[in-house]
């Protein structure tokens, strides 16, 4: 939806500015014609992007007060994220889609590589109003912070364990209200395909409400924006078979954390060996 709207804005601004600049697209005898076309395109691109942000901001004001599982809000947010991935030239290769439950009765856990893990993952759950426990600072970001709150995401600060526990409790409440929830047990970015230590307390989000666990593995997110600008980046996401509550109910949080980490590590090794 927003990808099409972006290109409509881009085309409209390109024609309008071309007319204002007095561009003659039938004459390419002067180097200035090419310079003006380039300037026209850059300005049109910027104006089209700004127009999309304006649409997102204005619509956000009208969507306040809607329930966290509101279908339109989530589909619109997914459309915005797909546009962002399209413009950033990030291609996501997904495997194990058949393992995503049809209902919303699951908690999603995954390794955490970069700030854009959630923007890459969320659009995959196109039929689920999934929420995440996310960095507190994101909720104060211009324009997108408003939408992060509208979708039912829960902020978590960097410091006190008590604040982290409050975030987990809020997440459990949202899950019981019918929202699938996601959390990164590492608590911070690994910035590579190597994992850092998991925080066992994160698994309380699933253990307390006796939720099934959907385990994901993210690979190569740390390579995004690390190479030549405008080059297409490819990241991989794999969904493992659902780990039901009955399968892990006898494990404590430490053992469950170690078990999930091992599952993710095995998939990371498979991705690495396939290169």
FENRAHU-V103775 format. One record per pair of residues at least 12 apart in sequence whose C-alpha atoms are under 10 Angstrom apart, sorted by the first residue. I is the first residue (numbers start at 1). J is the second residue. D is the distance in Angstrom with one decimal. If there is no record, write none. Layout:
i = <I/I>
j = <J/J>
d = <D/D>
This chain:
i = <1/1/1/1/1/1/1/2/2/2/2/2/2/2/2/2/2/2/2/3/3/3/3/3/3/3/3/3/4/5/5/5/5/6/6/6/6/6/6/6/6/7/7/7/7/8/9/9/9/9/9/9/9/9/10/10/10/10/10/10/10/10/10/10/11/11/11/11/12/12/13/13/13/13/13/13/13/13/14/14/14/14/14/14/14/14/14/14/15/15/15/16/16/17/17/17/17/17/17/17/18/18/18/18/18/18/19/20/21/21/21/21/21/22/23/23/23/24/25/49/52/52/53/53/53/53/54/56/56/56/56/56/56/56/57/57/57/57/57/57/58/59/59/59/60/60/60/60/60/60/60/61/61/61/61/63/63/63/64/64/64/64/65/66/66/67/67/67/68/68/68/68/68/68/68/68/68/68/68/68/69/69/69/69/69/69/69/69/69/69/69/69/70/70/70/70/71/71/71/71/71/72/73/73/73/73/74/74/74/74/74/74/74/74/74/74/74/74/74/75/75/75/75/75/75/76/77/77/77/77/77/77/77/77/77/78/78/78/78/78/78/78/78/78/79/79/80/80/80/81/81/81/81/81/81/82/82/82/82/82/84/84/85/85/85/85/85/86/87/87/88/88/88/88/88/88/88/89/89/89/89/89/89/89/89/90/90/90/90/90/90/90/90/90/90/91/91/91/91/91/91/92/92/92/92/92/92/92/92/92/93/93/93/93/93/93/94/94/94/94/94/94/94/94/95/95/95/95/95/95/95/96/96/96/96/96/96/97/97/97/97/97/97/97/98/98/98/98/99/99/99/99/99/99/99/99/100/100/100/100/100/100/100/100/100/100/101/101/101/101/101/102/102/103/103/103/103/103/104/104/104/104/104/104/104/104/104/105/105/105/105/105/105/105/105/105/105/105/106/106/106/106/106/106/106/106/106/106/106/106/106/106/106/106/106/106/106/107/107/107/107/107/107/107/107/107/107/107/107/107/107/107/107/107/107/107/107/107/107/107/107/108/108/108/108/108/108/108/108/108/108/108/108/108/108/108/108/108/108/109/109/109/109/109/109/109/109/109/109/109/109/109/109/109/109/109/109/109/109/110/110/110/110/110/110/110/110/110/110/110/110/110/110/110/110/111/111/111/111/111/111/111/111/111/111/111/111/111/111/111/111/111/111/111/111/111/111/111/112/112/112/112/112/112/112/112/112/112/112/112/112/112/112/112/112/112/112/112/113/113/113/113/113/113/113/113/113/113/113/113/113/113/113/113/113/114/114/114/114/114/114/114/114/114/114/114/115/115/115/115/115/115/115/116/116/116/117/117/117/117/117/117/117/118/118/118/118/118/118/120/120/120/120/120/121/121/121/121/122/124/125/128/128/128/129/129/129/129/129/129/130/130/130/130/130/130/130/130/130/131/131/131/131/131/131/131/131/131/131/131/131/131/131/132/132/132/132/132/132/132/132/132/132/132/132/133/133/133/133/133/133/133/133/133/133/133/133/133/133/133/133/134/134/134/134/134/134/134/134/134/134/134/135/135/135/135/135/135/135/135/136/136/136/136/136/137/137/137/137/138/138/139/139/139/139/152/152/152/152/152/153/153/153/153/153/153/154/154/154/154/154/154/154/154/155/155/155/155/156/156/158/158/161/164/164/164/165/165/165/165/167/167/168/168/168/168/168/168/168/168/169/169/169/170/171/171/171/171/172/172/172/172/172/172/172/173/173/175/175/175/175/176/176/180/181/181/181/181/181/182/182/182/182/182/183/183/183/183/184/184/184/184/184/185/185/185/185/185/185/185/185/185/185/186/186/186/186/186/186/187/187/189/190/191/191/191/191/192/192/192/192/192/192/193/193/193/193/193/193/193/193/193/193/193/193/194/194/194/194/195/195/195/195/196/197/197/197/198/198/198/198/198/199/199/199/199/200/200/200/200/200/200/200/201/201/201/202/202/203/203/203/203/203/203/204/204/206/206/207/207/207/207/207/207/207/209/210/210/210/210/210/211/211/211/211/211/212/212/212/212/212/212/212/213/213/213/213/213/213/213/213/213/214/214/214/214/214/214/214/215/215/215/215/215/215/215/215/215/215/216/216/216/216/216/216/216/216/216/216/217/217/217/217/217/217/217/217/217/217/217/217/217/218/218/218/218/218/218/218/218/218/219/219/219/219/219/219/219/219/219/219/220/220/220/220/220/220/220/220/221/221/221/221/221/222/223/236/237/238/238/238/238/239/239/240/240/240/243>
j = <75/76/78/79/80/82/83/52/55/56/76/77/78/79/80/81/82/83/84/52/79/80/81/82/83/84/86/87/83/48/51/52/83/45/47/48/49/50/51/52/83/44/45/48/49/48/44/45/47/48/49/50/51/52/41/42/43/44/45/46/47/48/49/51/41/44/45/48/44/48/40/41/43/44/45/46/47/48/37/39/40/41/42/43/44/45/47/48/40/41/44/40/44/36/37/39/40/41/43/44/36/37/39/40/41/44/40/40/33/36/37/39/40/36/36/37/40/37/37/87/80/83/80/142/143/144/143/76/77/80/143/144/146/147/142/143/144/145/146/147/143/73/76/147/73/143/144/145/146/147/150/143/146/147/150/146/147/150/146/147/149/150/150/150/151/150/151/152/129/130/131/149/150/151/152/153/174/177/178/179/128/129/130/131/150/151/152/174/177/178/179/180/129/150/151/152/126/127/128/129/151/129/129/147/150/151/122/123/125/126/127/128/129/130/131/147/150/151/152/123/125/126/127/128/129/147/119/122/123/126/144/147/148/150/151/119/120/121/122/123/124/125/126/129/123/126/119/123/144/118/119/120/121/122/123/119/120/122/123/124/119/120/116/119/120/123/233/232/230/232/224/225/229/230/231/232/233/224/225/229/230/231/232/233/234/120/221/224/225/230/231/232/233/234/235/120/232/233/234/235/236/120/121/124/221/233/234/235/236/237/219/234/235/236/237/238/121/124/218/235/236/237/238/239/216/217/236/237/238/239/240/216/237/238/239/240/241/124/125/237/238/239/240/241/239/240/241/242/214/215/238/239/240/241/242/243/124/125/128/214/215/216/239/240/241/242/128/212/214/241/242/127/128/127/128/178/179/180/127/128/129/130/175/178/179/180/181/175/176/178/179/180/181/210/211/212/213/214/130/175/178/179/180/181/182/206/209/210/211/212/213/214/215/242/243/244/245/130/131/132/171/172/175/179/180/181/182/183/203/205/206/207/209/210/211/212/213/214/215/242/243/130/131/132/180/181/182/183/184/205/206/211/212/213/214/215/216/239/242/132/181/182/183/184/185/186/202/203/205/206/213/214/215/216/217/239/260/261/264/182/183/184/185/186/214/215/216/217/218/237/238/239/260/261/264/183/184/185/186/187/188/189/190/193/194/195/196/198/215/216/217/218/219/260/261/264/265/268/183/184/185/186/187/188/189/190/191/192/193/194/195/196/216/217/218/219/221/222/184/186/188/189/190/191/192/193/194/195/196/218/219/220/221/222/223/188/189/190/191/192/218/220/221/222/223/224/134/135/188/189/191/221/222/221/222/224/184/189/218/221/222/235/237/131/132/134/182/183/184/218/221/235/236/237/182/216/218/237/182/237/180/179/180/181/151/152/178/179/180/181/151/152/153/175/178/179/180/181/182/148/149/151/152/153/154/171/174/175/179/180/181/182/183/148/151/152/153/154/155/171/180/181/182/183/184/152/153/154/155/156/164/167/168/170/171/181/182/183/184/187/202/148/153/154/155/156/157/167/182/183/184/187/153/154/155/156/157/158/187/188/154/155/156/157/158/155/156/157/158/155/156/153/154/155/156/170/171/174/179/181/167/170/171/174/181/182/166/167/168/169/170/171/174/181/167/168/170/171/168/187/187/188/201/187/201/202/201/202/204/205/202/205/183/201/202/203/204/205/206/208/204/205/208/205/183/204/205/206/204/205/206/207/208/209/211/205/209/205/206/209/211/209/211/211/205/206/211/213/214/205/206/213/214/215/202/203/205/206/198/199/202/203/216/197/198/199/200/201/202/203/257/260/261/198/199/200/202/257/261/199/202/222/222/220/221/222/223/218/219/220/221/222/223/217/218/219/220/221/222/223/265/268/269/271/272/219/265/268/269/261/264/265/268/261/257/258/261/254/257/258/260/261/253/254/257/258/252/253/254/255/256/257/258/253/254/257/253/257/252/253/254/256/257/260/252/253/245/253/245/248/249/251/252/253/256/245/244/245/246/248/249/243/244/245/246/249/242/243/244/245/246/247/248/240/241/242/243/244/245/247/248/260/239/240/241/242/243/244/260/238/239/240/241/242/243/260/261/263/264/237/238/239/240/241/242/260/263/264/267/236/237/238/239/240/261/263/264/265/266/267/268/271/235/236/237/238/239/264/267/268/271/234/235/236/237/238/267/268/269/271/272/233/234/235/236/237/268/271/272/233/234/235/236/237/235/235/271/267/264/267/268/271/264/267/263/264/267/260>
d = <9.6/8.2/9.7/6.2/8.4/9.3/8.7/7.7/9.7/9.8/8.3/9.7/9.6/5.9/6.2/9.2/8.2/6.3/9.6/9.5/7.6/8.0/9.8/7.6/5.2/8.8/7.9/9.0/9.0/8.8/9.5/7.8/9.8/8.8/9.8/5.9/6.9/9.7/8.1/6.6/8.3/10.0/8.9/7.6/9.5/8.3/8.0/8.4/7.9/5.0/8.3/9.8/7.5/8.4/8.1/9.7/9.2/5.5/5.8/8.6/7.5/5.1/8.3/9.5/9.1/7.7/9.0/8.7/8.2/8.7/8.4/8.6/8.2/5.1/8.2/9.7/7.3/7.3/8.7/9.8/6.0/6.1/9.0/8.1/5.3/8.3/9.6/9.5/8.7/9.6/8.9/9.3/9.0/9.7/9.5/9.5/6.2/8.9/8.4/7.5/8.1/7.5/9.6/6.4/9.1/9.6/9.9/9.8/10.0/7.6/9.3/9.9/8.2/9.4/7.4/7.7/9.4/9.8/9.0/9.9/8.9/9.9/9.5/9.9/7.3/8.9/8.6/8.9/9.0/8.3/7.2/8.1/9.6/8.5/8.8/5.4/7.8/9.9/8.1/8.6/9.1/9.6/9.8/9.6/8.8/8.1/8.9/10.0/6.8/6.4/8.1/10.0/8.5/9.4/10.0/10.0/9.0/7.8/8.9/9.1/9.5/6.8/8.0/7.6/9.1/8.1/8.2/8.3/7.8/9.4/8.7/8.7/6.4/5.1/4.9/8.6/8.7/9.4/9.6/8.0/8.5/5.4/8.2/9.2/9.4/7.1/7.7/9.7/9.2/7.9/6.7/9.6/7.5/9.2/8.0/9.8/9.8/8.6/8.5/7.0/9.8/9.8/8.9/8.4/7.7/6.9/9.3/9.1/9.7/8.1/8.9/8.2/6.0/8.3/9.6/9.4/9.0/6.6/9.9/8.4/9.8/6.9/8.3/9.2/8.5/9.8/9.6/8.8/8.2/10.0/9.4/7.5/8.9/9.8/8.4/8.4/9.6/9.7/6.7/4.8/8.5/8.6/7.0/10.0/7.5/9.4/9.3/9.1/9.9/9.4/5.8/7.5/9.5/7.9/6.8/8.2/8.1/9.3/6.7/9.6/8.3/9.4/9.5/7.9/7.3/9.9/9.8/9.6/9.0/9.9/9.1/8.6/9.3/7.4/9.0/8.0/8.4/9.4/9.6/9.6/6.8/7.0/4.8/6.2/8.5/8.5/9.5/7.6/9.3/9.7/8.9/5.9/4.8/5.8/7.3/9.1/7.1/6.0/4.8/6.4/8.5/7.3/8.9/9.2/9.7/8.5/5.9/5.1/5.7/7.1/9.9/7.2/6.3/4.8/6.3/8.4/9.6/8.3/9.6/8.7/5.9/4.9/5.8/7.9/9.9/9.9/8.0/6.5/4.8/6.3/8.8/9.1/8.5/5.6/4.6/6.2/7.7/8.6/9.4/9.5/7.8/6.3/8.7/9.5/8.3/9.2/8.4/10.0/7.9/9.4/9.5/6.3/6.4/5.2/6.2/10.0/9.8/8.3/9.7/7.1/9.5/10.0/7.2/8.5/8.0/7.5/9.4/9.6/8.3/9.6/7.8/8.3/8.4/9.1/7.8/9.4/9.7/8.7/9.2/6.5/7.9/8.1/8.6/6.5/6.1/5.0/8.7/7.8/8.9/7.2/7.6/6.0/9.0/9.8/6.6/6.8/9.0/9.8/9.6/8.3/9.6/8.5/5.4/7.0/8.8/7.9/10.0/9.3/5.5/4.8/5.7/6.4/9.9/8.6/9.4/8.8/9.7/9.1/9.6/9.7/9.9/9.6/8.1/9.1/5.7/4.9/5.7/7.8/9.2/7.5/5.9/9.6/9.9/9.7/6.3/6.3/5.1/6.0/8.4/9.9/9.9/8.9/9.5/8.8/7.5/6.0/4.4/6.4/8.5/9.8/8.8/9.8/8.7/5.9/4.7/5.9/7.2/9.5/9.6/9.8/8.7/5.8/5.3/5.7/6.9/9.8/9.1/8.5/9.9/9.4/7.1/6.4/5.1/6.2/8.7/9.9/8.5/9.9/9.8/8.2/7.1/5.4/7.1/8.6/8.5/5.8/4.6/5.7/7.1/9.6/9.6/9.2/8.7/8.7/7.6/9.1/6.0/7.1/6.7/9.2/9.5/8.5/8.2/9.0/9.3/6.8/8.7/8.8/9.0/7.3/6.1/6.3/8.9/9.7/8.1/7.3/9.2/9.9/9.1/5.8/7.9/6.5/7.7/6.8/5.3/6.1/7.9/8.9/9.2/9.8/7.8/8.9/10.0/8.8/7.4/9.5/9.0/9.8/9.5/9.4/8.1/4.8/4.8/4.7/5.8/7.1/8.6/8.1/9.7/7.4/8.0/8.2/6.0/6.1/9.8/8.6/5.4/7.1/5.6/8.1/9.8/9.6/6.3/6.1/9.5/9.0/9.8/9.4/9.2/7.3/9.0/9.2/9.4/7.9/9.4/9.2/9.7/9.4/8.0/7.3/9.6/10.0/9.9/9.6/8.0/8.7/9.2/9.8/9.9/9.7/9.2/8.8/9.7/9.0/10.0/9.5/9.0/7.9/9.6/9.5/10.0/8.1/7.3/9.9/7.7/8.9/9.0/6.3/6.8/8.7/8.2/8.4/8.5/9.5/9.7/6.1/4.9/5.5/7.0/8.9/9.7/6.7/5.9/4.8/7.7/8.6/8.7/9.1/7.0/6.5/4.9/6.0/8.8/9.3/9.2/8.0/5.0/6.3/8.5/8.1/8.8/5.6/4.5/5.8/8.7/9.3/5.9/4.7/5.8/6.5/9.6/7.2/7.9/9.3/7.2/7.8/6.6/5.6/8.0/9.8/9.9/9.1/6.9/6.1/5.2/5.9/8.7/9.4/9.2/7.9/8.8/9.4/9.8/8.4/5.6/5.3/6.3/7.8/9.5/9.3/8.1/4.5/5.1/5.4/8.1/8.0/8.7/8.0/9.7/8.1/9.9/9.0/9.0/7.1/9.9/10.0/9.1/7.7/8.6/9.5/9.9/9.6/8.2/9.1/8.5/9.2/9.7/6.3/8.5/10.0/7.1/6.7/9.2/9.7/6.7/9.8/9.5/9.7/8.8/9.6/8.9/9.1/9.5/9.9/9.0/8.8/8.1/8.7/9.2/9.6/9.9/9.3/9.3/8.7/7.2/9.0/7.3/5.7/9.5/9.9/8.7/7.4/9.2/9.2/9.3/9.9/6.6/9.4/8.5/5.6/7.6/9.4/7.5/6.7/9.6/9.4/8.8/8.6/8.9/7.9/8.7/7.2/9.5/9.4/8.4/8.9/10.0/10.0/9.9/9.0/9.7/9.7/9.1/9.8/7.2/8.6/8.3/9.8/8.4/9.0/7.7/9.5/9.9/8.3/5.0/5.3/7.1/8.0/5.4/7.3/8.0/9.7/9.1/4.3/5.8/8.9/8.5/10.0/9.7/6.9/8.3/9.4/8.4/9.3/7.8/5.2/8.7/10.0/8.3/7.1/7.3/5.0/7.8/9.9/8.1/6.1/6.3/7.9/7.2/9.4/9.4/7.1/9.3/9.7/8.8/9.4/8.5/8.3/9.9/8.5/9.1/7.9/9.4/9.7/9.5/9.4/8.8/9.2/6.6/7.9/9.4/7.5/9.0/8.4/7.4/9.8/8.9/5.2/5.3/8.3/7.6/5.3/8.3/6.6/8.2/8.7/8.4/8.5/9.4/6.2/8.8/7.6/7.0/9.8/9.6/7.1/8.4/10.0/7.7/8.8/7.6/9.6/8.9/8.0/9.5/9.5/8.8/5.8/8.6/9.6/7.9/9.3/7.3/5.8/9.4/9.8/6.8/5.8/4.4/5.0/8.3/9.0/9.0/9.5/9.0/5.9/4.9/6.1/7.3/9.9/9.2/9.4/7.1/6.8/7.1/5.0/6.3/8.5/10.0/8.4/6.0/5.4/7.5/7.0/7.6/7.4/9.4/8.2/7.6/6.8/5.5/4.6/6.1/9.4/9.9/9.5/9.2/7.1/9.3/8.0/5.6/5.1/6.6/8.0/9.7/8.7/5.5/8.2/9.4/6.7/7.0/9.8/7.5/5.9/4.7/6.7/9.2/8.6/9.1/7.9/9.8/9.2/5.9/5.1/6.4/8.5/9.0/6.7/10.0/7.4/8.8/9.0/7.4/5.2/6.7/9.2/9.6/9.3/9.6/8.8/8.1/5.6/7.8/9.4/8.8/8.3/8.5/9.9/9.2/8.0/9.5/9.8/9.7/9.8/8.3/8.6/9.0/9.3>
